[in-house]
Amino acid sequence: MILKVENLKKHFPLKRGLLDRSVRAVRAVDGVSFDLQKGETLSLVGESGCGKSTTARLILRLIEPTKGRIWFQEKEITHLNRKAMRPLRPEIQIIFQDPYSSLNPRLTVKNIIGEGLKRHSRLSARERKKKVLQIMEKVGLRPEHYDRHPHEFSGGQRQRIGVARAIVLQPKLVVADEPVSALDVSIQAQVINLLDNLKEEFGLSYLFISHDLSVVEHISDRVAVMYVGQIVELAPSAHLYSRPAHPYTAALFSAVPLSMVKREKKRIILKGDVPSPMNPPSGCRFHPRCRHARKICAQIPPALEEIEPGHLLACHFPLNG
């Protein structure tokens, strides 16, 4: 197991008045638990604001959790300080969403990709250059790109630079936060195939965050569906896409083009709006929008439990029996 998250929470306090008293909190992540196996791709999906990116920032230890525990390679890292996290940074890397803003426009490709090597390895300048050129070739960049700046590249090429920066240290875990959402559709497939190939070659594990369900279906081994800060369903990708058990999951997947989900389906239109994480509904957070909700759904939060091997669900009245 490369990563384990248990009851992870992040509440952002809202303060008011001259004394900055906390009056309530935004429950961005509210009790998330999952694990990630070595060599696996686990995708977090859900509507915007459901807590996917906040979960990633917690795992990367960029923000402090309110509650819960995080293990990386069986070592607990929940509250490690900056100094203690430093030796682990090369092993946990991130690919950012926006290839335009995530690259320093003042640096050349050699410095962007080689910065991690300079900080976390003892390679000589000559060895670093050789390593950078090798990684550039792996991601589809040419040697003549070595001394160029980000503004000289297209969006797809910039994201390849971002991918090279993430894997140059040969990490164990890569968090990919919407890595293709800012790219043209024609380029998205190229980057997804690149990530797949790199995963096989370097033995990487991915935590893949996306709202594009067609992309997720292609790259994922397992998929976790989030709704208002909580995971409502988690299962192997093929199983989840063919037989979702949570009403929210079924509604999400009903919007995927038929060419992507090879089954007959009817578009499910959800009523109402996504509730505010400042004031989530009682019981099941999806019950105000659920066609199958009953009285118990508004009273008792459903636990995330295994309904069949590898399939976890938080729902009192699952679909498909």
BELRA-V923424 format. One record per residue. RES is the residue in one small letter. OMEGA is omega in whole degrees, 0 to 359 (* if undefined). NEAR is the number of other ideal C-beta (glycine too) atoms within 10 Angstrom. D_CENTER is the distance of its C-alpha to the mean C-alpha in Angstrom with 1 decimal. Layout:
BEGIN
{{RES	OMEGA	NEAR	D_CENTER} {RES	OMEGA	NEAR	D_CENTER}}
END
This chain:
BEGIN
{{m	183	13	17.3} {i	184	21	15.0} {l	174	24	13.0} {k	180	16	14.0} {v	184	23	13.2} {e	176	16	16.1} {n	185	12	16.8} {l	180	24	14.6} {k	171	19	15.8} {k	178	23	15.7} {h	178	19	18.7} {f	183	16	19.8} {p	173	12	23.6} {l	185	12	25.6} {k	183	11	28.9} {r	176	10	32.2} {g	182	7	35.7} {l	183	5	37.4} {l	180	6	36.4} {d	179	9	32.6} {r	178	10	32.6} {s	182	11	29.4} {v	176	11	30.1} {r	182	13	26.8} {a	172	17	23.1} {v	182	19	19.9} {r	185	22	18.0} {a	175	24	14.5} {v	192	30	13.1} {d	176	22	16.0} {g	182	18	16.1} {v	178	26	12.9} {s	173	17	13.7} {f	174	19	12.3} {d	181	15	12.9} {l	182	22	11.8} {q	179	13	14.8} {k	179	13	15.9} {g	184	15	15.5} {e	170	18	13.0} {t	175	23	9.9} {l	180	22	8.0} {s	171	25	6.0} {l	181	27	5.1} {v	180	25	7.7} {g	180	24	10.4} {e	178	14	12.7} {s	179	8	12.4} {g	183	16	12.9} {c	177	24	11.6} {g	182	26	9.7} {k	184	26	6.0} {s	176	18	6.3} {t	176	22	9.1} {t	179	27	7.6} {a	180	19	5.8} {r	177	17	9.3} {l	180	24	11.0} {i	178	22	9.9} {l	181	19	10.9} {r	174	21	14.0} {l	174	10	14.2} {i	183	13	15.3} {e	178	9	17.4} {p	174	23	16.6} {t	181	17	19.3} {k	177	14	19.4} {g	184	18	18.0} {r	180	15	17.5} {i	174	20	15.2} {w	173	16	16.5} {f	184	23	15.7} {q	176	15	18.2} {e	175	9	20.2} {k	181	9	20.7} {e	183	12	19.9} {i	189	18	18.3} {t	186	17	17.9} {h	177	11	20.6} {l	178	16	21.4} {n	185	8	22.8} {r	182	8	22.3} {k	181	7	25.0} {a	180	11	23.8} {m	186	14	20.3} {r	179	12	21.8} {p	182	10	22.5} {l	184	17	19.0} {r	179	16	17.4} {p	185	17	18.3} {e	178	16	16.5} {i	184	23	13.0} {q	183	22	12.1} {i	169	22	9.7} {i	187	25	9.9} {f	182	19	10.3} {q	189	21	10.5} {d	181	17	14.2} {p	180	25	16.4} {y	185	15	19.4} {s	183	12	18.7} {s	179	19	16.6} {l	179	21	19.7} {n	185	12	22.9} {p	182	9	25.6} {r	183	9	28.3} {l	174	14	27.1} {t	181	16	27.8} {v	182	25	25.6} {k	180	17	27.2} {n	179	14	26.5} {i	181	22	22.8} {i	186	27	22.1} {g	183	25	24.7} {e	179	16	23.9} {g	178	19	21.9} {l	181	20	24.7} {k	183	11	27.2} {r	192	11	25.6} {h	177	15	24.6} {s	179	15	27.2} {r	180	6	31.0} {l	174	14	31.4} {s	180	9	34.2} {a	180	10	33.8} {r	180	8	35.0} {e	178	12	32.6} {r	179	19	29.6} {k	179	15	30.8} {k	181	12	31.1} {k	180	18	27.6} {v	179	23	26.1} {l	178	18	28.2} {q	180	11	27.1} {i	177	23	23.4} {m	179	21	24.3} {e	181	12	26.1} {k	184	18	23.2} {v	176	23	20.9} {g	175	15	23.9} {l	184	22	25.4} {r	181	11	29.1} {p	181	9	31.2} {e	176	7	32.7} {h	190	18	29.3} {y	185	16	29.6} {d	181	11	31.4} {r	179	16	30.0} {h	184	15	28.0} {p	184	21	24.8} {h	180	9	26.9} {e	184	12	28.7} {f	172	19	25.7} {s	180	12	24.2} {g	179	16	20.6} {g	179	18	19.7} {q	178	20	21.6} {r	179	23	19.9} {q	174	29	16.4} {r	175	24	18.2} {i	178	23	19.4} {g	177	25	15.9} {v	179	26	15.0} {a	178	24	18.3} {r	183	24	17.9} {a	188	25	14.7} {i	186	23	16.6} {v	179	26	20.1} {l	181	19	20.1} {q	182	13	19.1} {p	174	20	16.2} {k	184	20	15.3} {l	175	21	11.5} {v	174	24	9.4} {v	180	25	6.0} {a	185	27	5.8} {d	182	22	5.1} {e	190	19	7.2} {p	182	30	9.4} {v	186	26	12.2} {s	181	14	12.5} {a	184	18	15.2} {l	173	21	17.1} {d	181	11	20.0} {v	181	9	19.7} {s	181	8	22.1} {i	185	17	19.9} {q	182	20	16.6} {a	179	13	17.9} {q	181	16	19.2} {v	178	24	16.0} {i	177	20	14.3} {n	177	12	17.4} {l	179	18	17.4} {l	178	23	14.0} {d	181	14	15.5} {n	180	12	18.7} {l	177	20	17.4} {k	180	18	15.6} {e	185	9	19.0} {e	186	10	21.1} {f	180	14	19.5} {g	184	11	18.2} {l	169	23	14.6} {s	183	21	11.8} {y	160	24	8.3} {l	190	27	4.9} {f	183	27	4.0} {i	183	24	2.8} {s	170	23	6.5} {h	180	16	9.7} {d	188	17	11.8} {l	177	21	12.8} {s	176	14	15.2} {v	181	22	12.7} {v	180	23	10.6} {e	184	19	14.0} {h	192	15	15.0} {i	194	20	12.4} {s	165	24	11.3} {d	175	17	13.4} {r	181	22	12.1} {v	174	27	10.3} {a	181	25	9.7} {v	181	25	11.0} {m	176	23	10.8} {y	179	24	13.9} {v	172	22	15.2} {g	182	26	13.3} {q	173	25	13.8} {i	181	24	12.7} {v	178	25	15.6} {e	179	27	15.2} {l	183	25	13.8} {a	172	25	15.6} {p	189	15	15.9} {s	183	18	14.9} {a	180	13	18.6} {h	183	16	19.8} {l	182	25	17.5} {y	181	21	18.2} {s	186	12	21.9} {r	178	15	22.5} {p	182	25	20.1} {a	180	23	21.7} {h	180	26	20.3} {p	178	24	22.0} {y	178	25	18.8} {t	179	27	17.1} {a	179	19	20.3} {a	178	18	20.5} {l	185	21	17.1} {f	179	22	18.1} {s	179	15	21.6} {a	180	13	20.5} {v	179	16	19.3} {p	183	8	22.4} {l	179	9	24.7} {s	180	7	24.5} {m	179	14	20.9} {v	190	18	21.6} {k	177	8	25.0} {r	177	9	26.5} {e	181	6	28.7} {k	179	13	27.0} {k	180	7	28.0} {r	179	7	25.9} {i	179	14	25.1} {i	180	9	25.5} {l	177	18	24.2} {k	176	8	26.7} {g	181	8	26.1} {d	175	8	23.3} {v	181	17	20.0} {p	180	16	21.5} {s	175	12	21.1} {p	174	21	19.0} {m	183	14	22.3} {n	183	9	24.3} {p	179	16	22.4} {p	175	16	24.8} {s	179	12	26.6} {g	176	18	26.0} {c	185	26	23.3} {r	180	25	21.3} {f	190	26	21.4} {h	179	23	25.2} {p	183	18	26.5} {r	188	18	25.0} {c	179	21	25.6} {r	184	11	28.6} {h	185	15	29.0} {a	174	17	29.0} {r	187	11	32.0} {k	183	9	33.4} {i	183	13	31.6} {c	179	22	28.2} {a	186	13	29.1} {q	188	12	30.4} {i	177	12	28.3} {p	178	17	24.5} {p	178	21	23.7} {a	176	11	22.2} {l	186	19	19.4} {e	180	10	21.7} {e	180	11	22.1} {i	171	15	24.1} {e	186	11	24.5} {p	178	8	23.3} {g	183	11	19.5} {h	180	18	19.2} {l	184	20	18.3} {l	173	24	19.2} {a	182	24	20.0} {c	178	24	22.9} {h	184	19	26.7} {f	183	15	27.6} {p	175	18	25.3} {l	177	14	26.0} {n	177	8	27.8} {g	*	5	29.7}}
END
